[in-house]
Amino acid sequence: DTGVPHILEHSVLCGSRRYPLKEPFVELLKGSLKTFLNAMTGPDRTMYPVASQNKQDFFNLVSVYLDACLFPRVLDPVEGPRILKQEGWHYDVDDAEGPLKYKGVVFNEMK
């Protein structure tokens, strides 16, 4: 497994047209009454389930998810490559004399 679907799952949630934050869901969760909020990728689909017992909160969560799915920042020609490197994997150096290290959100999850 290359992890590409999982990388795309994460990358889609890294901001959108209406919510151009690096991590809009982190900000959203600070004031949400959600009962469930997650993302899951299987072999042939990605799901972004959401639930809240508060009607307005549910609509707010759905609004953020829909905008992320329909207008993700990962499609931006400038932001997209940065987002993919952040979520997938990239080389990093702690000091100029040190070795290159692999880093990335999904890379760390898949270790």
N, C-alpha and C positions, 0 to 999 in steps of 0.2 A: 504494500500500500504506500503510495507516494504522499498521501495526506493532502493532495490538492483539493478535494471537495471540502475537507475540514478547514483548510486555509481560506477558501472562498466563503464558507459559512461565517467565519470570524470577520473577514474583510468587509463583507456586506454590512456588518453592524458597526463599522467604524465611521459613522457620520453619513449624512445625506444632504439633499438640497435644503430641506427645511431645518435640519438639525446638524449643522456643520461642525459639531464638536468631535474631538478625537475619540471619546468614549461616551456617547449620549446616554447609554443605558446606565452607566455608573451614576450620572447626574440624575436621571429619571428615578432610579431606585431610592434616592435619598428622601423623596417625598411620596413614594407610591405605597398604596395599600395592597399591592399585588399578593395573590396567593400562589401564583406560579408564573415563572418567567425564565425561559431557557431556550436553547437551540440544540438541535440534534441532526446529525448527518448520517444517513444510512447509505447502502450501496447505490441506491437509485433515486434518492430524494433528500432534501433538507427541510426540516420542519422548524418553525418558530412559534411554539405554543405559548399562549399567554392567558392568564385568568386573574380576575379580581372580583370581589364581592361588591365593590362600589362601581356603579355604572359609569360615572364620569371618569374615574381612574382607568377602567377598562378601555374606554374610548381613547383616552390619552395614550395608553400603552400601544393600542392597535395603530394609532396614528403614527407613532414613532416607528414601529415595525414596518408598516406599509411603505412609508417614505424611504426607509432603509432598503427595502426589497426592490422598490420601483425606481429609486433615484440615488443609488449608493455613490459615495465619494470615491470608491475604488475605481470607478469608470473615468474619473477626472484624469486628464493626461499628465498633470503635475503631481497630484496627490496619490493617484493610483499606485505607481511603482513604490512609493514610500510606504504605503499601507501594506502592500503585499510583502515587502521585506520585513516590516515590523511584525506582521502576523505569521508569516511563513518562517523563513530563516534568512539570516544574513551573517556576514563575518563581523567580528568585533575584536578590538584590541584594547586591553586594559592599560598597557604602557607600550611605548614604541619598541622596546626590546623584547616584549613578551610574545608568546605565540598567538596566532589567530584562533579565535573561538567561534563556534556556531552559537547563534542566539536567535530567539524568535518565540512568540507566544505559543503557537501550535507545536513548534519544534520541542519546546520544553514540556508540553502536555503529552507528547508522544514518546518521550524517552522511556 
